[in-house]
Structure formats: structure tokens, C-alpha cells
Amino acid sequence: MALKAAVITVSDRSSRGEREDLSGPVAERLLKEHLKAQVIIKQIVPDEVESIKEAILKACDLGVDLVVTCGGTGVSPRDVTPEATREVLDKELPGFSEAIRMEGFKKTPHAIISRGICGFRRNTLIINLPGSPKAVEEGLEVIIRAIPHAIEKAKGEESECAREP
């Protein structure tokens, strides 16, 4: 299955051009390397609920299979990515989020501060990752093998993974 993906970086400073986006390119590279995904949307938005929702909804409406957000998952006053994402989800997928946090916790106790969530809007899988390039890489590595199966199941398709011995 050739996945179509969107990578949305959530950062006030990057959206204003004050800081280079380092996380989005990491997510894009990993999606291409591990999933052979075609990243058709790359966007940077400010830490604003409406901007985040709009970007996610646009990607879903364009028919992407996967939306990865980078940033805005912490506890600072401007971190609102989980709130925006929750407003657009049809089904939450807590196992993905829990796995990312627990694997990250093995490396740093700060990983459990992340509030990122994952889930589906119709057949589009939405994954919130923290904003640091290292956290994006480590988080995606935890769940990357489960992504195709989850998307296939959401679409009602028989998964290649289901036929593995």
C-alpha cells in the first residue's frame, strides 16, 4: 500500500520564520524510508487550535492516509495540539500514544509530560508527536510498523500483516 501523508509542524516561531523547522523534515524522512510514503503536504502552523484543526481537516479532505503533527504536545500555555486533534477525531487510538510515551520514558522521564494523542478521522490516521527532532524520530520508530496495519483495518481492508505467520 502506497501511503499518502501530511506532516504538520506546530510552532509559533517556525510559522513566523524565526526558527527553522527541524522536526517536520525528520518525520518526512522516516515516513519515506520506512513506509515508502508520499508526503504530499508539508505545513507549518502556529500554536492555535483553529490553525491546527484547519490544517488537519484540509489534509483529511485531500484524502491522505496519515497526518503526523510535530509539536505543541507539552504543558506550556501555548501547547494545544492534543486539544485541536481531539476535536477532529472520530476514534482515539490510545495504544499508539501510550507506546510512544512509555518507550520515551525509558530514555528520559520527561517523555511522560507529552500529551500527544493519536486516532482516526474517518480513514485518516492522525499522530501527535512532540516537537524535538529526537522525540519525533524516537516516537515514530515505536509505532511505524503498526501504521500500515491500522490504516488498512480502518479502511476495512484485509491487512498484509494479518496474513503473516
N, C-alpha and C positions, 0 to 999 in steps of 0.2 A: 504494500500500500504506500503510495507516494503522498506524504502528508503536506498540506499547505499550512503554514504557520504565520503568526504575527508575534513580534517582540515589541513590547511597550515598556519603555523606561519611565518611571515616575520619579521626577526630580525637579524641584523648583529651579535650582541653579543650572542644571543642564538644559532645561527648557528655555531659560533666558540666555543661554550661550556663555554662561560664566564658568562652567566646568565641563570638561569633555565626558561624554558618556562612555564609561569603560565596561559596564555590566551588560548592556544590550549586545555588543559585539561578542561577548563570551557566550551568551545564550544562543545567539545565531550560529556561532561556530559549532557548538555542541549539538545543536539540532541538525545541522547539516552533516556533521561527521557521524553521529550515532544513529540518526533516523533517516538520513538522506532527505530531510525535509526541505521544501522550497519555502523560504521566508519571503512572503510577498508583501508584508507590511512591517516597516520599522518606524517607530514613532517615539517621540519624547514628549511627555505631558507634565504639567505642574502637579503638585500635590493638592489637587482639588477633586472632591468627589465627582462633580459633574464632568470634569475633563477626563477623568479615568473611565467613568461609565461610558461616556460618548466614544472613547477610543475602543473599548472592549466591544460595545454594541456594533460599531462600524465593522470591526473585524469579523464578528459573528455574522453580520448581514452579508458580508462579502464571501461567506462560505468557508472560512478557514476551519481546519480541524482542531487547531491548537493555538491558544493565546498564552504567552508567557509574559508576566509582568515582572519587572525588576525594580524593587524599591518601594518605600512607603509602608513597610510591614511592621515597623517598630512601635515604640510607645511615645515618641515625641508628639507634640501637639499637631504637627502637620502630617503625620503618618496616618493616612486614611484609605490606603489601597484595599484592605480587607472589607471595610465598610462599603466602598463602592462596588467591589466584586460581589459581595453578598446580595446587593440589590438586584443584580442581573442573573444570578444563578437560579436554575430550576432544581438542581440536585447538588448537594455538597458531597465531597469525596474526602472525608476526614483522614482516611488512612494515608493518603499522599502527604498531607500536611504534617501529620504526626511522625511519619517516617523521616521526613526532611529534618524536623526539629530534633528527633531523638538521635539520628546519626550525627547531626551537627553538634549535639551536646557532648558526644564522645570527644570532640576536638576542642570545644570551648563552652563554658557554662552559659555564655551569652546567647547561644542559639535558641534557648527556650524563651527568650524575650520576643522572638519573632511571632507575629500574629497572623502570618500569611495563611490563606485558605485556598482550597482547590475544589473544583467541581465542574458541572456541566451547565451550559445554556444550550438547550436542545442537544445537538450532537457535537458541540464545540467544547473541548476540554480547556479550562482556564486554570492556570497555575500561578500563584503569587510566590515570588522569591524575594529574599532580602536584596538590598541594593549594592552590596560589595561584590566585586568580580569573583572573589574567592567563594563567597557564600552561594553565588549563582552556580558556579561550577560544581561545588560540593553537593548542593541541593539537587541539581539536575541529575548528577551521577547516581543518586539514590533511587530515583524514580524512572529514569529514562527507559529502562527495559519494559516497564509496565504501561507506558504511554500508548503504544500501538494497540495493545490488547484492550485497554479501557475504551479507546475511541471506537474500535471495531464493535465491541459489545454495545456501546451507546447507539451505534447505527443499526444494531440488530443483525450484524454480520457474524458468521462463524469465524472465530479468530484462528489464525495460524498457530498461535500459542496453545490453543486448546487441543490441538492435534499432536503436540509434542509429547514424547513418552515421559 
